[in-house]
């Protein structure tokens, strides 16, 4: 991964918000991200596609649901940047509000999304 690709991906607020949640969770369904960010599913999916194309996240499909996680094959320097960034912003909005909305999501899926 080239630094320019990483910082280009981080330059969009929606992508940054998605990554902030994914850094602190092993895996999230698109429905969880949609709820937490209070944005339409097509917009979330569009940005997740960009993150996948950049190599920052990977996905898996289970039935109708698509789950995303931080790419475990990222170089250590990328993981360090993501971790440091999100430790620094997790208490400010919109990142803090996103995390709260996710925690308070009614009927939040367990192992399998049911939304």
C-alpha positions in Angstrom: 0.0 0.0 0.0 1.2 3.4 -0.9 0.9 6.3 1.6 -1.1 8.3 -1.0 -3.7 5.6 -1.3 -4.1 5.4 2.5 -4.4 9.2 3.0 -6.8 9.5 0.0 -9.1 6.9 1.6 -8.9 8.7 4.9 -9.7 12.1 3.4 -13.4 11.4 3.2 -15.5 11.8 6.3 -17.8 8.9 5.6 -14.9 6.5 5.0 -13.1 7.8 8.1 -16.2 7.2 10.2 -16.6 3.7 8.9 -13.0 2.9 9.6 -13.2 4.3 13.1 -16.0 1.8 13.9 -14.2 -1.1 12.2 -11.0 -0.4 14.0 -12.8 -1.0 17.3 -14.9 -4.0 16.2 -13.8 -7.3 14.8 -16.5 -7.2 12.1 -19.6 -5.1 11.3 -22.5 -5.7 9.0 -23.5 -3.0 6.6 -26.8 -2.6 8.5 -24.8 -1.7 11.7 -22.7 0.9 9.9 -25.8 2.4 8.2 -27.5 2.7 11.6 -24.5 4.1 13.4 -23.8 6.7 10.8 -27.4 7.5 10.1 -26.8 7.4 6.4 -28.5 5.6 3.5 -27.3 2.1 2.8 -26.2 2.9 -0.8 -23.9 5.7 0.4 -22.4 3.4 3.1 -21.9 0.6 0.5 -20.3 3.0 -2.0 -17.8 4.1 0.6 -17.1 0.6 1.8 -16.4 -0.4 -1.8 -13.8 2.4 -2.0 -12.2 1.2 1.2 -12.2 -2.4 -0.1 -10.7 -1.2 -3.4 -8.0 0.6 -1.5 -7.2 -2.6 0.4 -8.1 -1.2 3.8 -11.1 -3.5 4.5 -12.2 -6.9 3.4 -15.6 -8.4 3.4 -17.5 -11.7 3.6 -21.0 -12.5 2.5 -23.3 -14.6 4.7 -26.7 -15.1 3.1 -28.0 -11.6 2.3 -25.6 -9.9 4.6 -22.2 -8.5 4.0 -19.7 -8.1 6.9 -16.7 -5.8 6.8 -13.5 -5.9 8.8 -10.1 -4.2 8.7 -7.9 -6.1 6.3 -5.7 -8.3 8.5 -2.9 -8.3 5.8 -2.3 -4.5 6.1 1.3 -3.5 6.7 2.2 -2.7 10.3 2.7 1.0 9.5 -0.9 1.3 8.2 -2.3 -0.4 11.3 -0.3 2.0 13.4 -1.7 5.0 11.6 -5.3 3.7 11.8 -4.9 2.8 15.5 -3.3 6.1 16.5 -5.8 8.1 14.5 -8.8 6.5 16.1 -7.4 6.7 19.6 -7.1 10.4 19.0 -10.6 11.0 17.6 -12.8 8.5 19.5 -14.0 11.1 22.0 -15.0 13.8 19.5 -18.0 14.0 17.2 -19.0 12.5 14.9 -16.9 9.5 16.0 -18.2 9.4 19.6 -21.8 9.7 18.4 -21.3 6.9 15.9 -20.0 4.6 18.5 -22.8 5.5 20.9 -25.4 4.9 18.2 -23.9 1.5 17.4 -23.9 0.5 21.1 -27.5 1.6 21.4 -28.7 0.0 18.2 -32.0 -1.8 18.9 -32.0 -5.5 17.8 -28.3 -5.3 17.0 -27.3 -8.4 15.3 -25.3 -11.0 17.2 -23.3 -13.4 15.1 -25.7 -13.1 12.1 -27.3 -9.9 11.0 -31.1 -9.9 11.1 -31.8 -6.3 10.2 
